[in-house]
C-alpha cells in the first residue's frame, strides 16, 4: 500500500504541476493574444493614418491637376477668342473691301449710264431739231 500511496502522491503532485503549467501556458497564451491584438490595433491605426495621408495626397494632386486643367482651358479659350477675333477682323476687312469694290463698280456703271443718258438726250434733241 505504501507504494500505491507514493504513486498516488506522485501522480497528484505531477497533476498539480501540470495544472500549474497549464495555467502558466494559458496565461502566456492570453498575454500573447493580448499583445497580438494590441499590435494588430497599432497596425490598423497606422494603416488608417497611411490611408488618410494617401487620400490627402490624392486630393491635393486632383486639385492641382484640376487647377492646371482649368488654367489650360482658360488659356485655350483666350487663345481661341483671340484667333476668332483675328479671323472675324480679316473677314470684316474682306467684306469691307468687297463692298468698296462693288461701290466702285456701281459708281462706274452709274457714270456710264449717265453718259449714255446724256448721249441719248443729245441724240433725241438733235433728232427733234432735225425733224422740227
N, CA, C and O atoms as CSV, one atom per row, in Angstrom:
chain,resi,resn,atom,element,x,y,z
A,1,UNK,N,N,0.780,-1.177,0.000
A,1,UNK,CA,C,0.000,0.000,0.000
A,1,UNK,C,C,0.837,1.263,0.000
A,1,UNK,O,O,0.495,2.294,-0.579
A,2,UNK,N,N,1.977,1.110,0.701
A,2,UNK,CA,C,2.859,2.234,0.768
A,2,UNK,C,C,3.269,2.693,-0.639
A,2,UNK,O,O,3.331,3.891,-0.913
A,3,UNK,N,N,3.544,1.736,-1.519
A,3,UNK,CA,C,3.936,2.045,-2.894
A,3,UNK,C,C,2.759,2.681,-3.610
A,3,UNK,O,O,2.949,3.609,-4.396
A,4,UNK,N,N,1.552,2.204,-3.358
A,4,UNK,CA,C,0.367,2.757,-4.001
A,4,UNK,C,C,0.148,4.196,-3.589
A,4,UNK,O,O,-0.223,5.038,-4.408
A,5,UNK,N,N,0.380,4.478,-2.309
A,5,UNK,CA,C,0.227,5.857,-1.824
A,5,UNK,C,C,1.293,6.753,-2.441
A,5,UNK,O,O,1.006,7.880,-2.846
A,6,UNK,N,N,2.472,6.272,-2.508
A,6,UNK,CA,C,3.578,7.045,-3.074
A,6,UNK,C,C,3.302,7.337,-4.546
A,6,UNK,O,O,3.579,8.436,-5.027
A,7,UNK,N,N,2.762,6.362,-5.253
A,7,UNK,CA,C,2.459,6.550,-6.667
A,7,UNK,C,C,1.342,7.576,-6.796
A,7,UNK,O,O,1.385,8.463,-7.648
A,8,UNK,N,N,0.329,7.434,-5.920
A,8,UNK,CA,C,-0.790,8.359,-5.969
A,8,UNK,C,C,-0.307,9.774,-5.637
A,8,UNK,O,O,-0.700,10.734,-6.301
A,9,UNK,N,N,0.524,9.905,-4.635
A,9,UNK,CA,C,1.046,11.228,-4.268
A,9,UNK,C,C,1.882,11.818,-5.401
A,9,UNK,O,O,1.787,13.006,-5.708
A,10,UNK,N,N,2.678,10.989,-5.997
A,10,UNK,CA,C,3.495,11.447,-7.137
A,10,UNK,C,C,2.589,11.857,-8.278
A,10,UNK,O,O,2.801,12.864,-8.953
A,11,UNK,N,N,1.553,11.019,-8.469
A,11,UNK,CA,C,0.583,11.339,-9.533
A,11,UNK,C,C,-0.087,12.663,-9.217
A,11,UNK,O,O,-0.192,13.514,-10.101
A,12,UNK,N,N,-0.545,12.867,-7.990
A,12,UNK,CA,C,-1.199,14.120,-7.599
A,12,UNK,C,C,-0.241,15.297,-7.738
A,12,UNK,O,O,-0.626,16.364,-8.217
A,13,UNK,N,N,0.990,15.103,-7.325
A,13,UNK,CA,C,1.987,16.167,-7.444
A,13,UNK,C,C,2.223,16.514,-8.914
A,13,UNK,O,O,2.293,17.687,-9.281
A,14,UNK,N,N,2.343,15.493,-9.741
A,14,UNK,CA,C,2.541,15.721,-11.177
A,14,UNK,C,C,1.308,16.396,-11.793
A,14,UNK,O,O,1.432,17.252,-12.668
A,15,UNK,N,N,0.141,16.006,-11.333
A,15,UNK,CA,C,-1.086,16.617,-11.848
A,15,UNK,C,C,-1.142,18.092,-11.439
A,15,UNK,O,O,-1.543,18.950,-12.226
A,16,UNK,N,N,-0.731,18.372,-10.194
A,16,UNK,CA,C,-0.689,19.760,-9.746
A,16,UNK,C,C,0.299,20.562,-10.589
A,16,UNK,O,O,0.017,21.691,-10.990
A,17,UNK,N,N,1.446,19.970,-10.846
A,17,UNK,CA,C,2.452,20.626,-11.689
A,17,UNK,C,C,1.885,20.878,-13.086
A,17,UNK,O,O,2.050,21.958,-13.654
A,18,UNK,N,N,1.218,19.862,-13.626
A,18,UNK,CA,C,0.613,20.021,-14.949
A,18,UNK,C,C,-0.446,21.119,-14.939
A,18,UNK,O,O,-0.534,21.920,-15.869
A,19,UNK,N,N,-1.258,21.146,-13.859
A,19,UNK,CA,C,-2.276,22.191,-13.745
A,19,UNK,C,C,-1.620,23.568,-13.701
A,19,UNK,O,O,-2.069,24.494,-14.376
A,20,UNK,N,N,-0.539,23.705,-12.894
A,20,UNK,CA,C,0.166,24.980,-12.812
A,20,UNK,C,C,0.771,25.346,-14.172
A,20,UNK,O,O,0.701,26.494,-14.610
A,21,UNK,N,N,1.362,24.351,-14.824
A,21,UNK,CA,C,1.953,24.608,-16.141
A,21,UNK,C,C,0.859,24.983,-17.144
A,21,UNK,O,O,1.059,25.851,-17.994
A,22,UNK,N,N,-0.290,24.326,-17.039
A,22,UNK,CA,C,-1.413,24.638,-17.918
A,22,UNK,C,C,-1.885,26.066,-17.681
A,22,UNK,O,O,-2.166,26.797,-18.630
A,23,UNK,N,N,-1.972,26.458,-16.421
A,23,UNK,CA,C,-2.353,27.837,-16.090
A,23,UNK,C,C,-1.319,28.802,-16.646
A,23,UNK,O,O,-1.661,29.832,-17.228
A,24,UNK,N,N,-0.026,28.449,-16.456
A,24,UNK,CA,C,1.042,29.300,-16.985
A,24,UNK,C,C,0.965,29.401,-18.507
A,24,UNK,O,O,1.120,30.486,-19.068
A,25,UNK,N,N,0.726,28.274,-19.173
A,25,UNK,CA,C,0.620,28.268,-20.638
A,25,UNK,C,C,-0.589,29.079,-21.076
A,25,UNK,O,O,-0.511,29.865,-22.021
A,26,UNK,N,N,-1.733,28.880,-20.367
A,26,UNK,CA,C,-2.930,29.658,-20.705
A,26,UNK,C,C,-2.666,31.143,-20.510
A,26,UNK,O,O,-3.052,31.964,-21.342
A,27,UNK,N,N,-2.003,31.486,-19.400
A,27,UNK,CA,C,-1.689,32.881,-19.108
A,27,UNK,C,C,-0.760,33.453,-20.186
A,27,UNK,O,O,-0.954,34.572,-20.660
A,28,UNK,N,N,0.245,32.666,-20.559
A,28,UNK,CA,C,1.178,33.103,-21.609
A,28,UNK,C,C,0.442,33.252,-22.941
A,28,UNK,O,O,0.700,34.192,-23.694
A,29,UNK,N,N,-0.473,32.326,-23.229
A,29,UNK,CA,C,-1.238,32.392,-24.485
A,29,UNK,C,C,-2.138,33.621,-24.496
A,29,UNK,O,O,-2.265,34.300,-25.515
A,30,UNK,N,N,-2.763,33.901,-23.345
A,30,UNK,CA,C,-3.626,35.079,-23.238
A,30,UNK,C,C,-2.784,36.343,-23.408
A,30,UNK,O,O,-3.181,37.261,-24.125
A,31,UNK,N,N,-1.631,36.391,-22.756
A,31,UNK,CA,C,-0.732,37.544,-22.891
A,31,UNK,C,C,-0.301,37.712,-24.345
A,31,UNK,O,O,-0.298,38.821,-24.879
A,32,UNK,N,N,0.060,36.605,-24.972
A,32,UNK,CA,C,0.483,36.661,-26.379
A,32,UNK,C,C,-0.671,37.144,-27.252
A,32,UNK,O,O,-0.466,37.944,-28.166
A,33,UNK,N,N,-1.876,36.666,-26.976
A,33,UNK,CA,C,-3.050,37.095,-27.752
A,33,UNK,C,C,-3.323,38.578,-27.534
A,33,UNK,O,O,-3.650,39.296,-28.479
A,34,UNK,N,N,-3.190,39.041,-26.287
A,34,UNK,CA,C,-3.391,40.461,-25.998
A,34,UNK,C,C,-2.350,41.316,-26.711
A,34,UNK,O,O,-2.669,42.363,-27.274
A,35,UNK,N,N,-1.093,40.854,-26.679
A,35,UNK,CA,C,-0.010,41.573,-27.375
A,35,UNK,C,C,-0.281,41.592,-28.882
A,35,UNK,O,O,-0.105,42.623,-29.532
A,36,UNK,N,N,-0.704,40.467,-29.429
A,36,UNK,CA,C,-1.000,40.396,-30.868
A,36,UNK,C,C,-2.165,41.326,-31.205
A,36,UNK,O,O,-2.142,42.012,-32.227
A,37,UNK,N,N,-3.192,41.346,-30.335
A,37,UNK,CA,C,-4.335,42.232,-30.572
A,37,UNK,C,C,-3.900,43.687,-30.534
A,37,UNK,O,O,-4.327,44.489,-31.365
A,38,UNK,N,N,-3.044,44.032,-29.565
A,38,UNK,CA,C,-2.536,45.402,-29.466
A,38,UNK,C,C,-1.708,45.755,-30.693
A,38,UNK,O,O,-1.846,46.844,-31.249
A,39,UNK,N,N,-0.843,44.829,-31.117
A,39,UNK,CA,C,-0.039,45.050,-32.325
A,39,UNK,C,C,-0.928,45.229,-33.552
A,39,UNK,O,O,-0.681,46.089,-34.397
A,40,UNK,N,N,-1.965,44.400,-33.634
A,40,UNK,CA,C,-2.896,44.493,-34.758
A,40,UNK,C,C,-3.623,45.836,-34.724
A,40,UNK,O,O,-3.820,46.468,-35.762
A,41,UNK,N,N,-4.016,46.266,-33.535
A,41,UNK,CA,C,-4.676,47.567,-33.390
A,41,UNK,C,C,-3.734,48.695,-33.790
A,41,UNK,O,O,-4.135,49.635,-34.476
A,42,UNK,N,N,-2.474,48.596,-33.353
A,42,UNK,CA,C,-1.473,49.601,-33.728
A,42,UNK,C,C,-1.269,49.625,-35.237
A,42,UNK,O,O,-1.192,50.690,-35.848
A,43,UNK,N,N,-1.183,48.432,-35.833
A,43,UNK,CA,C,-1.030,48.353,-37.294
A,43,UNK,C,C,-2.243,48.927,-37.998
A,43,UNK,O,O,-2.119,49.617,-39.010
A,44,UNK,N,N,-3.416,48.639,-37.457
A,44,UNK,CA,C,-4.646,49.170,-38.039
A,44,UNK,C,C,-4.666,50.692,-37.969
A,44,UNK,O,O,-5.036,51.356,-38.937
A,45,UNK,N,N,-4.266,51.245,-36.823
A,45,UNK,CA,C,-4.188,52.701,-36.670
A,45,UNK,C,C,-3.187,53.292,-37.654
A,45,UNK,O,O,-3.457,54.304,-38.302
A,46,UNK,N,N,-2.027,52.648,-37.757
A,46,UNK,CA,C,-1.001,53.123,-38.687
A,46,UNK,C,C,-1.508,53.041,-40.129
A,46,UNK,O,O,-1.285,53.945,-40.934
A,47,UNK,N,N,-2.187,51.947,-40.433
A,47,UNK,CA,C,-2.753,51.774,-41.773
A,47,UNK,C,C,-3.786,52.872,-42.059
A,47,UNK,O,O,-3.809,53.435,-43.154
A,48,UNK,N,N,-4.624,53.167,-41.088
A,48,UNK,CA,C,-5.627,54.230,-41.249
A,48,UNK,C,C,-4.947,55.577,-41.498
A,48,UNK,O,O,-5.381,56.356,-42.347
A,49,UNK,N,N,-3.867,55.840,-40.741
A,49,UNK,CA,C,-3.131,57.092,-40.928
A,49,UNK,C,C,-2.529,57.160,-42.324
A,49,UNK,O,O,-2.561,58.206,-42.972
A,50,UNK,N,N,-1.980,56.039,-42.783
A,50,UNK,CA,C,-1.398,55.995,-44.124
A,50,UNK,C,C,-2.475,56.217,-45.187
A,50,UNK,O,O,-2.252,56.928,-46.166
A,51,UNK,N,N,-3.641,55.604,-44.987
A,51,UNK,CA,C,-4.744,55.782,-45.934
A,51,UNK,C,C,-5.174,57.245,-45.965
A,51,UNK,O,O,-5.400,57.802,-47.040
A,52,UNK,N,N,-5.288,57.871,-44.793
A,52,UNK,CA,C,-5.660,59.285,-44.737
A,52,UNK,C,C,-4.627,60.149,-45.439
A,52,UNK,O,O,-4.974,61.073,-46.176
A,53,UNK,N,N,-3.353,59.845,-45.208
A,53,UNK,CA,C,-2.279,60.610,-45.854
A,53,UNK,C,C,-2.336,60.437,-47.369
A,53,UNK,O,O,-2.177,61.401,-48.117
A,54,UNK,N,N,-2.567,59.199,-47.816
A,54,UNK,CA,C,-2.671,58.947,-49.256
A,54,UNK,C,C,-3.882,59.652,-49.855
A,54,UNK,O,O,-3.812,60.202,-50.954
A,55,UNK,N,N,-4.994,59.631,-49.119
A,55,UNK,CA,C,-6.192,60.342,-49.607
A,55,UNK,C,C,-5.932,61.833,-49.717
A,55,UNK,O,O,-6.303,62.466,-50.705
A,56,UNK,N,N,-5.291,62.392,-48.694
A,56,UNK,CA,C,-4.979,63.826,-48.718
A,56,UNK,C,C,-4.056,64.138,-49.892
A,56,UNK,O,O,-4.259,65.119,-50.608
A,57,UNK,N,N,-3.042,63.298,-50.084
A,57,UNK,CA,C,-2.117,63.489,-51.210
A,57,UNK,C,C,-2.858,63.364,-52.536
A,57,UNK,O,O,-2.641,64.152,-53.456
A,58,UNK,N,N,-3.731,62.372,-52.624
A,58,UNK,CA,C,-4.526,62.156,-53.839
A,58,UNK,C,C,-5.427,63.364,-54.107
A,58,UNK,O,O,-5.508,63.842,-55.239
A,59,UNK,N,N,-6.100,63.854,-53.069
A,59,UNK,CA,C,-6.977,65.010,-53.223
A,59,UNK,C,C,-6.190,66.249,-53.628
A,59,UNK,O,O,-6.644,67.036,-54.459
A,60,UNK,N,N,-4.991,66.424,-53.032
A,60,UNK,CA,C,-4.138,67.548,-53.418
A,60,UNK,C,C,-3.739,67.439,-54.886
A,60,UNK,O,O,-3.753,68.428,-55.618
A,61,UNK,N,N,-3.386,66.235,-55.305
A,61,UNK,CA,C,-2.974,66.020,-56.704
A,61,UNK,C,C,-4.144,66.300,-57.654
A,61,UNK,O,O,-3.976,66.931,-58.698
A,62,UNK,N,N,-5.324,65.820,-57.272
A,62,UNK,CA,C,-6.515,66.071,-58.100
A,62,UNK,C,C,-6.778,67.573,-58.188
A,62,UNK,O,O,-7.051,68.100,-59.266
A,63,UNK,N,N,-6.692,68.260,-57.045
A,63,UNK,CA,C,-6.919,69.714,-57.039
A,63,UNK,C,C,-5.885,70.416,-57.920
A,63,UNK,O,O,-6.219,71.340,-58.661
A,64,UNK,N,N,-4.633,69.975,-57.835
A,64,UNK,CA,C,-3.569,70.572,-58.651
A,64,UNK,C,C,-3.839,70.337,-60.139
A,64,UNK,O,O,-3.737,71.258,-60.950
A,65,UNK,N,N,-4.188,69.086,-60.490
A,65,UNK,CA,C,-4.461,68.771,-61.892
A,65,UNK,C,C,-5.686,69.540,-62.399
A,65,UNK,O,O,-5.697,70.013,-63.536
A,66,UNK,N,N,-6.711,69.664,-61.556
A,66,UNK,CA,C,-7.905,70.416,-61.936
A,66,UNK,C,C,-7.547,71.873,-62.167
A,66,UNK,O,O,-8.012,72.496,-63.121
A,67,UNK,N,N,-6.715,72.412,-61.282
A,67,UNK,CA,C,-6.276,73.796,-61.419
A,67,UNK,C,C,-5.503,73.988,-62.730
A,67,UNK,O,O,-5.717,74.960,-63.455
A,68,UNK,N,N,-4.608,73.047,-63.017
A,68,UNK,CA,C,-3.848,73.106,-64.280
A,68,UNK,C,C,-4.794,73.024,-65.473
A,68,UNK,O,O,-4.660,73.775,-66.440
A,69,UNK,N,N,-5.746,72.107,-65.392
A,69,UNK,CA,C,-6.694,71.916,-66.485
A,69,UNK,C,C,-7.526,73.178,-66.690
A,69,UNK,O,O,-7.736,73.615,-67.822
A,70,UNK,N,N,-7.997,73.761,-65.589
A,70,UNK,CA,C,-8.777,74.997,-65.682
A,70,UNK,C,C,-7.953,76.113,-66.310
A,70,UNK,O,O,-8.450,76.868,-67.146
A,71,UNK,N,N,-6.683,76.211,-65.900
A,71,UNK,CA,C,-5.803,77.237,-66.464
A,71,UNK,C,C,-5.591,77.002,-67.961
A,71,UNK,O,O,-5.591,77.943,-68.754
A,72,UNK,N,N,-5.410,75.729,-68.336
A,72,UNK,CA,C,-5.229,75.410,-69.755
A,72,UNK,C,C,-6.489,75.724,-70.549
A,72,UNK,O,O,-6.420,76.240,-71.665
A,73,UNK,N,N,-7.644,75.407,-69.960
A,73,UNK,CA,C,-8.902,75.728,-70.636
A,73,UNK,C,C,-9.065,77.234,-70.802
A,73,UNK,O,O,-9.489,77.719,-71.851
A,74,UNK,N,N,-8.719,77.962,-69.743
A,74,UNK,CA,C,-8.829,79.419,-69.798
A,74,UNK,C,C,-7.890,79.975,-70.869
A,74,UNK,O,O,-8.262,80.839,-71.663
A,75,UNK,N,N,-6.661,79.451,-70.866
A,75,UNK,CA,C,-5.677,79.896,-71.858
A,75,UNK,C,C,-6.137,79.528,-73.265
A,75,UNK,O,O,-6.045,80.331,-74.194
A,76,UNK,N,N,-6.631,78.304,-73.404
A,76,UNK,CA,C,-7.118,77.846,-74.699
A,76,UNK,C,C,-8.301,78.690,-75.148
A,76,UNK,O,O,-8.405,79.060,-76.318
A,77,UNK,N,N,-9.183,78.986,-74.220
A,77,UNK,CA,C,-10.349,79.798,-74.529
A,77,UNK,C,C,-9.916,81.201,-74.953
A,77,UNK,O,O,-10.448,81.760,-75.912
A,78,UNK,N,N,-8.943,81.763,-74.228
A,78,UNK,CA,C,-8.436,83.092,-74.577
A,78,UNK,C,C,-7.762,83.065,-75.945
A,78,UNK,O,O,-7.953,83.967,-76.761
A,79,UNK,N,N,-6.973,82.024,-76.186
A,79,UNK,CA,C,-6.313,81.877,-77.488
A,79,UNK,C,C,-7.354,81.732,-78.591
A,79,UNK,O,O,-7.249,82.347,-79.652
A,80,UNK,N,N,-8.360,80.907,-78.320
A,80,UNK,CA,C,-9.428,80.700,-79.304
A,80,UNK,C,C,-10.160,82.014,-79.579
A,80,UNK,O,O,-10.459,82.344,-80.727
A,81,UNK,N,N,-10.440,82.751,-78.517
A,81,UNK,CA,C,-11.133,84.034,-78.685
A,81,UNK,C,C,-10.270,85.002,-79.502
A,81,UNK,O,O,-10.775,85.710,-80.373
A,82,UNK,N,N,-8.976,85.024,-79.214
A,82,UNK,CA,C,-8.070,85.903,-79.959
A,82,UNK,C,C,-8.004,85.475,-81.431
A,82,UNK,O,O,-8.049,86.314,-82.331
A,83,UNK,N,N,-7.898,84.172,-81.661
A,83,UNK,CA,C,-7.871,83.674,-83.044
A,83,UNK,C,C,-9.181,83.998,-83.753
A,83,UNK,O,O,-9.184,84.406,-84.914
A,84,UNK,N,N,-10.298,83.812,-83.044
A,84,UNK,CA,C,-11.604,84.112,-83.630
A,84,UNK,C,C,-11.693,85.598,-83.962
A,84,UNK,O,O,-12.226,85.966,-85.009
A,85,UNK,N,N,-11.174,86.459,-83.077
A,85,UNK,CA,C,-11.197,87.896,-83.314
A,85,UNK,C,C,-10.372,88.247,-84.549
A,85,UNK,O,O,-10.780,89.080,-85.358
A,86,UNK,N,N,-9.205,87.607,-84.695
A,86,UNK,CA,C,-8.364,87.853,-85.875
A,86,UNK,C,C,-9.102,87.416,-87.138
A,86,UNK,O,O,-9.115,88.136,-88.136
A,87,UNK,N,N,-9.710,86.242,-87.090
A,87,UNK,CA,C,-10.444,85.730,-88.260
A,87,UNK,C,C,-11.623,86.646,-88.585
A,87,UNK,O,O,-11.859,86.980,-89.746
A,88,UNK,N,N,-12.364,87.051,-87.540
A,88,UNK,CA,C,-13.509,87.939,-87.775
A,88,UNK,C,C,-13.050,89.281,-88.326
A,88,UNK,O,O,-13.707,89.861,-89.190
A,89,UNK,N,N,-11.914,89.778,-87.822
A,89,UNK,CA,C,-11.377,91.049,-88.307
A,89,UNK,C,C,-10.990,90.935,-89.785
A,89,UNK,O,O,-11.291,91.820,-90.586
A,90,UNK,N,N,-10.321,89.839,-90.131
A,90,UNK,CA,C,-9.951,89.628,-91.537
A,90,UNK,C,C,-11.203,89.491,-92.401
A,90,UNK,O,O,-11.253,89.997,-93.522
A,91,UNK,N,N,-12.204,88.809,-91.871
A,91,UNK,CA,C,-13.460,88.629,-92.605
A,91,UNK,C,C,-14.131,90.001,-92.822
A,91,UNK,O,O,-14.615,90.298,-93.914
A,92,UNK,N,N,-14.149,90.823,-91.768
A,92,UNK,CA,C,-14.742,92.169,-91.912
A,92,UNK,C,C,-13.964,92.985,-92.932
A,92,UNK,O,O,-14.553,93.694,-93.748
A,93,UNK,N,N,-12.636,92.884,-92.884
A,93,UNK,CA,C,-11.813,93.626,-93.843
A,93,UNK,C,C,-12.112,93.170,-95.268
A,93,UNK,O,O,-12.226,93.981,-96.187
A,94,UNK,N,N,-12.235,91.850,-95.427
A,94,UNK,CA,C,-12.554,91.309,-96.747
A,94,UNK,C,C,-13.917,91.795,-97.213
A,94,UNK,O,O,-14.077,92.219,-98.358
A,95,UNK,N,N,-14.904,91.730,-96.316
A,95,UNK,CA,C,-16.253,92.213,-96.673
A,95,UNK,C,C,-16.236,93.706,-96.991
A,95,UNK,O,O,-16.876,94.151,-97.944
A,96,UNK,N,N,-15.507,94.470,-96.193
A,96,UNK,CA,C,-15.402,95.913,-96.454
A,96,UNK,C,C,-14.758,96.168,-97.812
A,96,UNK,O,O,-15.212,97.030,-98.565
A,97,UNK,N,N,-13.711,95.426,-98.124
A,97,UNK,CA,C,-13.036,95.577,-99.420
A,97,UNK,C,C,-13.991,95.192,-100.554
A,97,UNK,O,O,-14.032,95.857,-101.589
A,98,UNK,N,N,-14.766,94.105,-100.351
A,98,UNK,CA,C,-15.716,93.694,-101.389
A,98,UNK,C,C,-16.811,94.751,-101.561
A,98,UNK,O,O,-17.223,95.041,-102.684
A,99,UNK,N,N,-17.279,95.321,-100.458
A,99,UNK,CA,C,-18.296,96.389,-100.544
A,99,UNK,C,C,-17.742,97.593,-101.289
A,99,UNK,O,O,-18.406,98.182,-102.143
A,100,UNK,N,N,-16.509,97.941,-100.943
A,100,UNK,CA,C,-15.869,99.083,-101.598
A,100,UNK,C,C,-15.734,98.828,-103.098
A,100,UNK,O,O,-15.986,99.716,-103.913
A,101,UNK,N,N,-15.333,97.603,-103.452
A,101,UNK,CA,C,-15.197,97.236,-104.881
A,101,UNK,C,C,-16.554,97.322,-105.573
A,101,UNK,O,O,-16.669,97.876,-106.666
A,102,UNK,N,N,-17.590,96.764,-104.918
A,102,UNK,CA,C,-18.942,96.819,-105.504
A,102,UNK,C,C,-19.402,98.272,-105.640
A,102,UNK,O,O,-20.031,98.625,-106.638
A,103,UNK,N,N,-19.097,99.118,-104.653
A,103,UNK,CA,C,-19.482,100.523,-104.717
A,103,UNK,C,C,-18.795,101.203,-105.900
A,103,UNK,O,O,-19.413,101.988,-106.619
A,104,UNK,N,N,-17.501,100.893,-106.095
A,104,UNK,CA,C,-16.782,101.480,-107.240
A,104,UNK,C,C,-17.399,101.012,-108.555
A,104,UNK,O,O,-17.554,101.794,-109.493
A,105,UNK,N,N,-17.755,99.705,-108.613
A,105,UNK,CA,C,-18.388,99.188,-109.828
A,105,UNK,C,C,-19.732,99.875,-110.071
A,105,UNK,O,O,-20.057,100.223,-111.206
A,106,UNK,N,N,-20.507,100.069,-109.012
A,106,UNK,CA,C,-21.811,100.739,-109.148
A,106,UNK,C,C,-21.613,102.187,-109.576
A,106,UNK,O,O,-22.325,102.689,-110.446
A,107,UNK,N,N,-20.637,102.857,-108.956
A,107,UNK,CA,C,-20.352,104.244,-109.330
A,107,UNK,C,C,-19.930,104.321,-110.797
A,107,UNK,O,O,-20.345,105.220,-111.528
A,108,UNK,N,N,-19.097,103.363,-111.215
A,108,UNK,CA,C,-18.637,103.335,-112.605
A,108,UNK,C,C,-19.822,103.114,-113.540
A,108,UNK,O,O,-19.947,103.787,-114.563
A,109,UNK,N,N,-20.703,102.156,-113.179
A,109,UNK,CA,C,-21.887,101.885,-114.006
A,109,UNK,C,C,-22.808,103.104,-114.014
A,109,UNK,O,O,-23.400,103.426,-115.045
A,110,UNK,N,N,-22.932,103.783,-112.873
A,110,UNK,CA,C,-23.776,104.984,-112.804
A,110,UNK,C,C,-23.253,106.060,-113.748
A,110,UNK,O,O,-24.016,106.727,-114.446
A,111,UNK,N,N,-21.927,106.210,-113.750
A,111,UNK,CA,C,-21.311,107.192,-114.654
A,111,UNK,C,C,-21.573,106.799,-116.104
A,111,UNK,O,O,-21.924,107.639,-116.933
A,112,UNK,N,N,-21.394,105.493,-116.404
A,112,UNK,CA,C,-21.635,105.016,-117.770
A,112,UNK,C,C,-23.096,105.243,-118.162
A,112,UNK,O,O,-23.387,105.671,-119.279
A,113,UNK,N,N,-24.005,104.953,-117.239
A,113,UNK,CA,C,-25.431,105.150,-117.519
A,113,UNK,C,C,-25.717,106.629,-117.738
A,113,UNK,O,O,-26.464,107.008,-118.640
A,114,UNK,N,N,-25.108,107.453,-116.896
A,114,UNK,CA,C,-25.294,108.907,-117.034
A,114,UNK,C,C,-24.766,109.378,-118.389
A,114,UNK,O,O,-25.397,110.194,-119.061
A,115,UNK,N,N,-23.604,108.856,-118.781
A,115,UNK,CA,C,-23.025,109.242,-120.073
A,115,UNK,C,C,-23.942,108.804,-121.204
A,115,UNK,O,O,-24.162,109.551,-122.158
A,116,UNK,N,N,-24.486,107.568,-121.096
A,116,UNK,CA,C,-25.396,107.075,-122.132
A,116,UNK,C,C,-26.655,107.946,-122.153
A,116,UNK,O,O,-27.154,108.284,-123.227
A,117,UNK,N,N,-27.169,108.309,-120.982
A,117,UNK,CA,C,-28.363,109.148,-120.900
A,117,UNK,C,C,-28.109,110.499,-121.574
A,117,UNK,O,O,-28.922,110.974,-122.366
A,118,UNK,N,N,-26.959,111.108,-121.244
A,118,UNK,CA,C,-26.623,112.407,-121.849
A,118,UNK,C,C,-26.516,112.250,-123.363
A,118,UNK,O,O,-27.016,113.079,-124.123
A,119,UNK,N,N,-25.849,111.158,-123.793
A,119,UNK,CA,C,-25.707,110.917,-125.228
A,119,UNK,C,C,-27.073,110.757,-125.883
A,119,UNK,O,O,-27.340,111.341,-126.933
A,120,UNK,N,N,-27.943,109.953,-125.247
A,120,UNK,CA,C,-29.271,109.731,-125.809
A,120,UNK,C,C,-30.103,111.011,-125.823
A,120,UNK,O,O,-30.827,111.283,-126.780
A,121,UNK,N,N,-29.988,111.788,-124.753
A,121,UNK,CA,C,-30.733,113.058,-124.716
A,121,UNK,C,C,-30.253,113.985,-125.819
A,121,UNK,O,O,-31.052,114.676,-126.452
A,122,UNK,N,N,-28.930,113.998,-126.050
A,122,UNK,CA,C,-28.384,114.842,-127.125
A,122,UNK,C,C,-28.877,114.343,-128.475
A,122,UNK,O,O,-29.204,115.142,-129.352
A,123,UNK,N,N,-28.932,113.014,-128.648
A,123,UNK,CA,C,-29.392,112.434,-129.927
A,123,UNK,C,C,-30.866,112.748,-130.153
A,123,UNK,O,O,-31.293,113.091,-131.255
A,124,UNK,N,N,-31.631,112.616,-129.061
A,124,UNK,CA,C,-33.055,112.912,-129.157
A,124,UNK,C,C,-33.240,114.374,-129.493
A,124,UNK,O,O,-34.057,114.712,-130.350
A,125,UNK,N,N,-32.499,115.247,-128.836
A,125,UNK,CA,C,-32.603,116.703,-129.110
A,125,UNK,C,C,-32.184,116.978,-130.542
A,125,UNK,O,O,-32.813,117.791,-131.218
A,126,UNK,N,N,-31.124,116.311,-131.027
A,126,UNK,CA,C,-30.669,116.522,-132.401
A,126,UNK,C,C,-31.705,116.023,-133.381
A,126,UNK,O,O,-31.941,116.648,-134.415
A,127,UNK,N,N,-32.341,114.874,-133.056
A,127,UNK,CA,C,-33.368,114.350,-133.943
A,127,UNK,C,C,-34.604,115.254,-133.959
A,127,UNK,O,O,-35.245,115.421,-134.997
A,128,UNK,N,N,-34.924,115.822,-132.824
A,128,UNK,CA,C,-36.068,116.695,-132.758
A,128,UNK,C,C,-35.815,117.987,-133.544
A,128,UNK,O,O,-36.705,118.526,-134.202
A,129,UNK,N,N,-34.576,118.459,-133.450
A,129,UNK,CA,C,-34.216,119.657,-134.206
A,129,UNK,C,C,-34.256,119.337,-135.686
A,129,UNK,O,O,-34.703,120.150,-136.496
A,130,UNK,N,N,-33.787,118.146,-136.037
A,130,UNK,CA,C,-33.762,117.738,-137.438
A,130,UNK,C,C,-35.154,117.490,-137.957
A,130,UNK,O,O,-35.375,117.677,-139.154
A,131,UNK,N,N,-36.082,117.094,-137.171
A,131,UNK,CA,C,-37.441,116.806,-137.573
A,131,UNK,C,C,-38.279,118.068,-137.535
A,131,UNK,O,O,-39.257,118.183,-138.274
A,132,UNK,N,N,-37.938,118.952,-136.744
A,132,UNK,CA,C,-38.775,120.097,-136.489
A,132,UNK,C,C,-38.592,121.253,-137.331
A,132,UNK,O,O,-39.281,122.258,-137.157
